[in-house]
Amino acid sequence: MPDSPYADLDRPPLSETALTRALVRPGSLWSSVRVVERTGSTNADLAKTVRDTPGEGAVLVAEAQFAGRGRLGRPWSAPPRSGLTFSMLLRPEVPLARQGWLALLVGLAAASAVRRIAELDVRLKWPNDLMIGERKLAGILAERVDRVVVIGMGLNVSLRREELPVERATSLAVENAACTDRDPLLRAILREVESHYRDWVAADGDPDASGLRAAYLAWSATVGQDVRVELPGERVLTGRAAGIDPAGHLIVRGEDGEHSLSAGDVVHVRPGPIT
C-alpha cells in the first residue's frame, strides 16, 4: 500500500478525531478542525468557506499541499506529513488599523509553543517568519476576505537536510528538537494562538495593553538589526530596524529619517545580538 499514510512510519498521519476532541469544546475559540490528505492551498480552501461560516475558529490542516503560497505569491511545498501545514479563520472585532498585528500575534504564539515543546531558541523575523539563527523554520501568510482574516502557517518538522527547499531553511529535525511529533506541536500552537488572541481582542487590539508588542519585541530577530528591505516597485531601503509601530509596521531608521513599513522582504545585513 504505497499510498497509505502509514507507509512512512517516521511521518505518521494526524488524527482529525483526536485533534477535535482536544481542541473543540464549549467556550473554545476553535469551532472545527479538519485534516485533509492533500489540497492546493489551505488558505484558499478556507477563504472559500467564509460566506457559509458565520463564526470563527475553523482550522484546516493538510498533510500535503501542491499549490501552497508564501508571501508575494511564492510557491511553497514539502514532502507529505513532513511539516505542519494549516490555516485558521478569524473574525477579529478590533479596529482595522490594529489588525496588522494579527499575523505577528500568530507568529509569537507559534514561537512560544515551539520553544516550549521543541526546546529551541526560536526568534521572529518581521513580518512573518520563525527563525533559528538566520535559518527559516516557518512562515505565516495572512489574507483578508471581507471582514475575515485567514492565516496560514507552514512549519518544517521532520524534513531532512537534503529535503529543505532552500539553503537558508531548516526544520525541527535538522535542529535536533526535543519533539518532532506534529500532534502535540499543533495542539500547543493553537492553544497559544487562542490565549494571545483572547488577550488582544479583550484589549480592543491594543498591542501595549494586551502585552503583545512587548512580548513580540522580546523575541524579535529583526528589531535592533541593520536591515535591507526590498519594497514593492523594486525599491530598496537600508537602515536600522528601530521598532514596531502601533499598527504592526516595521520602523526602519534610514539616512533620510524613519520609515514605517507595512510590507517588504527583510534581509538582516549583519546578524548579531538583539539590542
N, C-alpha and C positions, 0 to 999 in steps of 0.2 A: 504494500500500500504506500507507494512513494508520495502520494498526495495527502496522506494522513498528517494532521498537525502534530501527531506523536512520533513521527518518523525521526525527528531530531530531538533526542532526549535532553540535550543541553538547552533547548529552546522550547519548553512546553507551552501549550496554549493557555490563554487566560480563561477563567470561568465567569461567564456573564452572571450565572446564578449566585456564585459566591460573592462577587463584587456588589451585586444588587442587594444581597442580604446585609452586607457590611455597611453600605453607604446610603441606601434609600430607606428612610424611616420617617415617621411623623416629625415634623419640625426641621428636617434636614434641608439644606439648600439643594441637594441633588434629588431630582424627581425621577430620573431614569438613567440606567446605564445599559448601553447596548454594545456588544462586541461582535464585529463582523470579520470574516476571514480575509476579505480583500475589498478594496474600494479605490476610487480615483483619488478623492480628497475628502477627509473627514470634515474640514471646514465647509467645503462646497455642499456636502450632503446635509449637514446641519442647517446651513443657510436656506436650503430648500424647504425646511420644515417650519420656518419662522411663522408663516401665516396660519399654520394649523396648530401651533403650540402656544397657548395663551400665557403660560407661565414661563419660568426659567428653570435652569438646573439640569437640562438634558445633557448627557455625556455620551459621546460616540467614540469607541475605540476600534481601531483597525489593526489586525495582525500584519497586514501589508498594505502599502499604498503604491499605486502605479502612476499617479499624477499629483503627488504631493508638491506643495509650493512653499518656498520661503519668501522672504521679503523681496520686493521688486520682481515677483513672478519667477524667481529662480527655481529650477526643478530640484526635488529632494526625494531620495529613495534609499531603501536599506533592505537587506535580506529579511524574509518573513520572520516575525517574532524575535528579531534581534534588538528591538527597541520598544519604547512606549510611544505610540502614535495615536493621539486622541485630541478631541475638540470638546469644548463646553459652550453652552448657550447661556448668556447672562443678560438681564434687563436691569441695569443699574439705575435706580431712582436718585440720581445725583445730578448737579448741574453739568451741562455738556462740556463746559470749559475745564472741568476736573476729570473727565473721563479718559483723558490721555494717560492717567495713572494706572488704568486697569491692566494693561499688558505688563507694566512694571510690577504691579502687585502680584500677578500670576508668576512672574519670574522670581520674585522674592520668596513666595510661598514654595515654589519648586526647589529653589536653592536651599531653603531651610529644611525641607523634607529630605533631600538628597544628602545634605551634610550630616543629618542625624542618622539616617538609615545606612548610608554607604560609607560614612566616616571619611569624607573627602573635603578638602578646602575649596568649596565651590564659590566662585565670585560672579558678579553681574556686570556684563558689558552692555552699556546703553546702546540701543533701547531694548534689545530682546534676546540676548544670548546668555547662556550659562557657560562659564569658563572654568577650566582648571589650568592655572598659569595662563599661557596665551593659546591654549587649545580649546576648541569649541566642543562642549558636551551636549548642549541642547539649544534649540531655537524656538521662538514663540512668534506666532502670527495672529494679530487681532484684526478683524474686519467688521465693519458696521453694516447692518442690514436693517433699514428703518430705525426703530428705537432699540434694536437688539445688537449686542456685540457677541460675535462668535470668535472664540480664542482657541487656537490650535497649538499643540506642542509636539515636537519630535525630540525624544531623549534617547541617546545612544546607550544601550545597556550592555549587550553581550557581543557587539561587533569586535572581531579580531582586527589586529593592526592592518592586515592585508585587505580587509573589507572596508576600511574607512574611506569615505568619498574623496577627501582632500587631505593634504599633508598636515594641516593645522587642526584637524578634527581629532577627537578622542572618544573613548567610551568608558563606562564603569569597569568593564572587564580589563581593558588596557591599563587602567589606573589602579588595578588590584583592589577594587572596592570591597568593603566588608560584606556587602549584599548586592547580588545581581539578580535577585528574584523579582520579576516585574510586578507580581501581585501586591506585596507589601509596599513597594515603591509607589504604585499608582494610588493605593489607599491613602498613604501618607501625604502625597502631593495634593489630592483632592480635599483631604481634611484640613491641610494648611491653607489652601485656597479659601475654603469656607470660612475659617477663622479670621483671616485677614480681610476678606470681603465684607463680612458682617461688621467688623470694626470700622471699616472705611465707609460703608453705607450709613451706619449709625452716626458718623461724624459728617454726614452730608457731602462726602467726597473730599473733605479737608485733609490733605496729606500730613499736616502737622498735628492736628487734633487727634487723628487716628494713629499717629506714630509711624505712618508709612514712610514718610520721607527720611526720618532719622534711621529707620531700620534699613532702608534701601542704601543710603549713603554709607552705612557701616560695612556693607559687603560689596560696594561698588569697586570694580576694577578700572573704571574709566575716570571718575572724578579725581582730580589731582594729577592726572597724566597729561603729557604733551600729546596731542592728537592731530591727525589729519582726517578731515571729514569730507567725503565725496557727496556732493549735493546734487539735487535734480538740475538738469541743464548743463551737465558736465562742469560744474563749478567745484572748486576745492577750497576749503577753509582750513588753515592751520592755526594752532594756538594751544592754550591750556584749558582743559575741561575744568571749569570752576564750580559747577554745582548743577542742581536740578531745580527748575523754577516751579511756581505753583501749579502750572498746567502739565508738569511732567516732561517739559522740554529740557534738552541739554544746553547749559550755558557754557559757551566757549569764549574765552578771552583772547582775542587776536590783536594784531598790531594796530588795527583801526577801531578797537573797542570791543564791547561784549556783544555776542550774538546769541539769540535764543532759537534753538533748532528743534523743529518738530519731527524731522526725518533726516536721514543721512546714514551713509556707511562709515563707521568709525574705525580708524586704524590707530592703535596705540604706537606712537612713534618711538618712545623709549620706555619700555615696560620697566617698572620698578616698584618700590614700596608705595602703598597707598598713603597719601598725606591728607 
